[in-house]
């Protein structure tokens, strides 16, 4: 209960912070998978070195120089340059005026995905630094996907697809990509049974939709709950496209996974919401899957997890 109160206080404080400048209104996140992977590796390998290279700094510098394209060559060049004494804005030269924008935008997308964490293995807690976010699909379950962001959708009204569809088997366990607060769950005519989770820094809203008919959610999950990265939240299905609850009107079993960026609370529910293409992020997270096990008491994590950036290392 103490930790729950602490997390809630942190979230309320984050939401109450004053905004000193006009919030970002749009982010076109198109960083390629290879660039994300390379920048992540440089962040991890330099973590305990005298100069730790943040993958956000690397990508923001590369974005300044390439107009946001962040090809692998530009990311490698940014990494090499950042090993020197100069600050990123100086390294960007005349393009340094764009650094703050890219750094803020990429911090919003990636800010909670890398850091310190611990897992419990055979009764012993083991601390580490690295990718602490998980694929939305639990370990041991197959899926397929392609970059379908922006594809046309027509149910209800003509619109763009604002997420990534991961096709798999009925009942596949779905886990929280990042820790946060369950902000909304229940039925939606478009998403069917769905869960919405807000990151603890309030910048990312994760949307998991089309969950399983009759048994969509993890046992006892409810709005207001705190979840850790990799915690079970529901099961893959094909519900949705109906005003009536608990209806399978989606042809293909899949998870719709989306990420909305929130720089200001006025952006959360409006006609100009900032949804980004998460396809390459899903590819990056595919190598980091949460292991679950089924017991007579229900589903449990095979390796309990603690986010050490938010909690103390266990005694």
C-alpha positions in Angstrom: 0.0 0.0 0.0 2.9 2.4 0.8 4.4 1.9 -2.7 1.0 2.3 -4.3 0.6 5.7 -2.5 4.1 6.7 -3.5 3.4 5.9 -7.2 0.1 7.8 -7.2 1.8 10.9 -5.6 4.5 10.8 -8.2 1.9 10.6 -11.0 -0.2 13.4 -9.6 2.9 15.6 -9.2 4.0 14.9 -12.8 0.5 15.9 -14.1 0.6 19.1 -12.0 3.9 20.4 -13.2 3.7 23.7 -14.9 4.4 23.9 -18.6 7.0 26.6 -19.4 6.7 26.5 -23.2 4.2 25.7 -25.9 3.8 21.9 -25.9 4.8 19.8 -28.9 1.8 19.4 -31.2 3.1 16.6 -33.5 5.8 13.9 -33.6 6.6 11.9 -36.8 8.5 9.1 -35.2 10.2 7.2 -38.0 13.5 5.9 -36.5 14.5 2.7 -38.3 14.8 -0.5 -36.3 18.6 -0.8 -37.0 19.2 2.7 -35.6 17.1 2.0 -32.5 19.0 -1.2 -31.9 22.4 0.4 -32.3 21.6 3.4 -30.1 20.2 1.1 -27.4 23.4 -1.0 -27.5 25.6 2.0 -27.1 23.5 3.3 -24.2 23.9 -0.1 -22.4 27.6 -0.7 -23.2 28.6 2.8 -21.9 26.4 2.7 -18.8 29.3 2.3 -16.4 31.8 4.2 -18.4 33.0 7.7 -17.5 30.9 9.1 -20.3 27.5 7.4 -20.5 25.9 7.9 -23.9 22.1 8.1 -23.7 20.4 6.6 -26.7 18.0 9.6 -26.7 21.0 12.0 -27.1 22.4 9.8 -29.9 19.1 9.7 -31.8 18.3 13.4 -31.2 21.7 14.5 -32.6 21.3 12.2 -35.6 17.8 13.5 -36.2 19.0 17.1 -36.2 21.4 16.2 -39.0 19.0 14.2 -41.1 15.7 15.9 -40.6 14.5 13.1 -38.3 15.3 10.2 -40.7 18.1 8.8 -38.4 19.7 6.4 -40.8 22.1 3.9 -39.3 25.2 5.7 -40.7 24.0 9.0 -39.1 23.4 7.3 -35.8 26.9 5.7 -35.8 28.4 9.1 -36.6 26.5 10.8 -33.8 27.7 8.1 -31.4 31.3 8.6 -32.3 31.0 12.4 -32.0 29.3 12.2 -28.6 32.3 10.3 -27.2 34.2 13.6 -27.5 34.0 16.6 -25.2 31.5 18.7 -27.2 27.8 19.0 -26.3 25.2 17.7 -28.7 23.9 21.2 -29.7 27.5 22.2 -30.6 28.0 19.1 -32.6 24.9 19.8 -34.6 26.2 23.2 -35.7 23.6 25.4 -37.3 21.1 22.6 -36.9 21.5 22.6 -33.1 18.4 24.8 -32.9 16.4 21.6 -33.6 18.0 19.6 -30.9 15.7 20.5 -28.0 12.6 19.5 -30.1 14.0 16.1 -31.1 15.3 15.4 -27.6 11.9 16.2 -26.1 10.1 14.2 -28.7 12.3 11.2 -28.4 12.2 11.4 -24.6 8.5 11.2 -24.8 8.6 8.1 -26.9 11.5 6.3 -25.3 11.9 7.9 -21.9 10.7 5.0 -19.8 12.0 2.0 -21.8 15.6 1.9 -20.6 17.0 2.0 -17.1 17.8 0.0 -14.0 15.8 -3.0 -12.9 16.0 -6.3 -11.0 14.5 -9.7 -11.6 14.2 -12.6 -9.1 15.8 -15.8 -10.2 15.8 -18.9 -7.8 15.0 -16.7 -4.9 17.8 -14.1 -5.5 17.3 -10.6 -6.9 19.6 -9.7 -9.8 20.1 -6.1 -10.7 20.8 -4.9 -14.2 20.7 -2.0 -16.6 19.2 -2.0 -20.0 15.9 -2.5 -21.8 13.2 -2.7 -19.1 10.2 -2.6 -21.4 8.7 -5.8 -22.8 7.1 -7.0 -26.0 3.3 -6.9 -25.6 3.3 -10.6 -26.5 4.4 -13.0 -23.7 7.4 -15.4 -24.2 6.6 -18.6 -26.0 3.8 -17.3 -28.1 4.1 -16.6 -31.8 2.8 -13.6 -33.8 3.2 -11.8 -37.1 3.0 -8.1 -38.0 3.9 -5.6 -40.6 4.0 -1.8 -40.7 0.3 -1.0 -41.0 0.3 2.5 -39.3 -1.8 4.9 -41.3 -3.7 2.2 -43.3 -7.3 3.0 -44.0 -10.1 2.0 -41.7 -13.8 2.5 -42.4 -15.9 1.1 -39.5 -17.9 4.0 -38.1 -16.1 6.6 -40.2 -13.2 6.8 -42.6 -10.0 7.1 -40.6 -6.4 6.1 -40.3 -5.1 3.1 -38.4 -3.2 4.5 -35.4 -1.3 1.5 -34.1 0.3 -1.8 -35.0 -1.7 -5.1 -35.4 0.0 -8.2 -34.1 -1.7 -11.4 -35.4 -1.6 -14.4 -33.2 -3.6 -17.2 -31.5 -6.7 -16.8 -29.5 -5.9 -16.4 -25.8 -2.3 -15.4 -26.3 -1.2 -13.6 -23.0 -0.8 -9.9 -23.5 1.5 -8.0 -21.1 2.2 -4.4 -20.2 5.0 -3.0 -22.3 5.9 -0.4 -19.7 4.9 0.1 -16.1 2.1 2.6 -15.3 -1.4 3.1 -14.1 -4.4 1.4 -15.7 -6.3 4.5 -16.8 -9.2 2.8 -18.7 -10.5 -0.6 -19.3 -13.8 -2.1 -20.6 -15.7 -2.1 -23.8 -15.2 0.3 -26.8 -17.2 -0.1 -30.0 -14.0 0.2 -32.1 -11.5 -1.6 -29.9 -13.8 -4.1 -28.2 -12.4 -5.2 -24.9 -9.4 -2.9 -24.3 -7.0 -1.6 -21.7 -5.3 1.8 -21.6 -2.2 2.3 -19.4 -0.5 5.6 -18.7 3.2 5.6 -18.0 4.3 6.9 -14.6 5.8 10.1 -16.2 2.4 10.6 -17.8 3.9 11.1 -21.3 2.9 7.7 -22.9 -0.6 6.2 -23.2 -0.5 2.6 -24.2 -3.6 1.1 -25.9 -4.2 -2.7 -26.1 -7.4 -3.6 -28.0 -9.6 -6.5 -29.4 -9.0 -8.6 -26.3 -10.6 -12.1 -25.9 -14.4 -12.6 -25.7 -15.7 -13.7 -22.3 -12.2 -13.6 -20.7 -10.4 -10.4 -21.9 -8.5 -9.2 -18.8 -6.0 -10.5 -16.2 -7.8 -11.7 -13.1 -8.6 -8.8 -10.7 -7.2 -6.1 -13.0 -9.1 -2.8 -12.5 -8.8 0.9 -13.3 -6.4 2.6 -11.0 -4.1 -0.4 -10.6 -0.4 -0.1 -10.9 1.4 -2.5 -13.2 5.0 -3.4 -13.8 6.5 -3.9 -17.2 5.7 -7.4 -18.4 2.7 -7.9 -16.0 -0.2 -9.8 -17.5 -3.0 -7.5 -18.5 -5.2 -9.6 -20.8 -5.6 -12.1 -23.7 -5.6 -11.8 -27.4 -8.9 -12.0 -29.2 -11.0 -10.4 -31.9 -13.7 -8.3 -30.2 -14.9 -5.0 -31.4 -16.7 -3.1 -34.2 -20.0 -3.3 -32.3 -22.0 -1.2 -29.9 -23.0 -4.4 -28.1 -20.5 -5.7 -25.6 -18.6 -8.9 -25.9 -19.1 -9.4 -29.6 -16.5 -10.9 -32.1 -16.9 -8.7 -35.1 -13.2 -8.5 -36.1 -12.3 -11.1 -38.7 -8.7 -11.9 -37.6 -7.5 -12.7 -34.1 -4.9 -10.0 -33.2 -3.8 -7.4 -30.7 -4.1 -3.7 -31.7 -1.2 -2.0 -29.9 -0.8 1.8 -30.0 1.1 4.5 -28.2 -0.2 8.1 -27.8 2.1 10.9 -26.7 0.8 13.4 -24.2 2.8 16.6 -23.8 -0.2 18.5 -22.3 -3.4 17.0 -20.8 -5.5 19.0 -23.3 -4.0 16.6 -26.0 -5.3 13.4 -24.4 -8.9 13.4 -25.7 -9.1 15.7 -28.8 -9.1 15.8 -32.6 -5.3 16.3 -32.7 -4.0 13.4 -30.6 -0.4 12.4 -31.2 -0.3 8.7 -32.1 3.0 7.4 -33.4 4.1 4.5 -35.5 5.3 1.8 -33.1 6.2 -0.9 -35.6 10.0 -0.6 -35.2 9.6 -0.3 -31.4 7.6 -3.6 -31.4 10.5 -5.1 -33.5 13.0 -3.9 -31.0 11.0 -5.3 -28.0 10.5 -8.7 -29.7 13.9 -9.8 -28.2 12.7 -8.9 -24.7 9.7 -11.1 -23.8 8.1 -11.6 -20.3 7.9 -15.2 -19.2 4.7 -16.3 -17.6 3.6 -19.5 -16.0 0.1 -20.9 -15.3 -0.5 -22.3 -11.8 -3.6 -23.5 -9.9 -4.0 -20.0 -8.7 -3.8 -18.4 -12.2 -1.1 -16.8 -14.1 2.2 -15.7 -12.5 5.5 -14.2 -13.7 8.3 -16.7 -13.9 10.7 -14.0 -12.9 9.3 -11.2 -10.6 10.4 -7.8 -11.8 11.2 -4.5 -10.0 11.8 -1.1 -11.7 14.8 0.2 -9.7 14.3 3.7 -11.1 11.1 3.8 -9.0 11.6 1.3 -6.2 14.4 0.4 -3.8 16.6 -2.7 -4.4 15.1 -5.5 -2.3 16.9 -6.6 0.8 
